[in-house]
Amino acid sequence: MDGSGITLEWWIRFIELPILAGLFKLMWDIKKDLIARIERIELRHAETTAELRAEIASFKPEVARGYVPIQMMRELDRRMSMQLIPNPIDQNRCAQSRSPMDMMRPG
C-alpha cells in the first residue's frame, strides 16, 4: 500500500466497476433503441406494402381496359349477364352462342 491509500482493490471497486456498469447500461439502452427502431421500420414496411398491393389491385382493371378491346369486354359482360338471368329462353340463347372451348368445359 502506498502513502495515498489507493490500492488495486480500491481502484477496481470505486473506478472500474462503475465505469463498466455505465458502459453495460449504455450498450443495453442502445440495443433497446435499435430493436424499437427495427420494429417501427418493419411496421411501416408492412403498412406500405399493404397500401401498394391495394393500389395495384385497384389499378388492374384500368390496365385491363387499356389492353382489352371494348368489343371483348362487351361480349364478356353479355355472357356474364346471361348466366345470371334465370330465364330459360335466355339461357338457351347463351348456350347456343358458346364457343367450342366453352363446350369442352363441364357445367
N, C-alpha and C positions, 0 to 999 in steps of 0.2 A: 504494500500500500504506500502510495506516495504521499506527500505532505498535503495535497489539496483534498484528499478524501475521495477522489474519483477512481473507482476500481472498474474492472471489466464487468462485474455484476451490476454495478450502479449504471454503467453505460448502457448495458443491454436493457435493464429494467426501465430506465427513465428516458432514454433517447430512441433506441432501435425499435422496441415493441410498439410505442405509439406511432412511430413513422410507418411501420409495417401494417398496423391496424388501419391507419389512414389510407394507405395505398390499396389495401384489400377493399375498404369501403368505396373508394373511388372506382376500382375495377367493377365492383358489384353494381354500382349505380350506372356505369357506362353500359354494362351488359343489359340491365333492365331497360334502359333508354333505347338501346338498339333493338331489343325484342319488341318493344312497343311500336317503334317506327316500322319494323318489318310487318307487324300485324296491320298497321294502318295502310301501308302500301299494298298489302295483299287484299284488304277490304276494298280499297279504291280500285285496284285492278279488276276484282270480281264485279264491282258495280259498272265499271267502264265496259267490260266485256259483255255484260248483260244488256247494257244500252246499245252497244254496237250490233249485237245479234238482233235486237228488236228493230233497229233501224234497217238492217239488211233484210229482215223478213218483210217489213212493210215496203221495201223498195223493189222486191222481186216482182210483184205484179206490174209495176211501172216498166221494168226492164222487159217483161214478157210482152207487154203491149207494144213496145217498140220493135220487137223481133218477130212477133206472130202476126200474120196478115189478118186484117179485120174480118175477112170472109171466114177464115178458120175459127175465129173466136165466135162469130155468129152461129156457125154450124155447131160448135161445141155447146153454146148456150141453148140452141134449139134442141139438141139431143138431151141435154140435162133437163130441160123443161118437159120434154116428152116423157121422160122417165118418172117425173114427179106427178104428172097428171094421171089420175086413176081412171080416166075414161078409156074403155076397151077399144074404141074406134081409133083414138089417138095412139094407143099402144100398138095396134096392128099397123098403123101407118109408120110408126117408128121402127117396127120390126122389119118392114119392107125396105126401109132406107138404110138398113145396116150394111156395113162394108163386109167383105169376105173375112177380114181379120176379126171382126166382131162376132161373126157366125161361129168361129172356131172356139170362142170362149163360152164356157157353160154359163147359164143364167141369163 
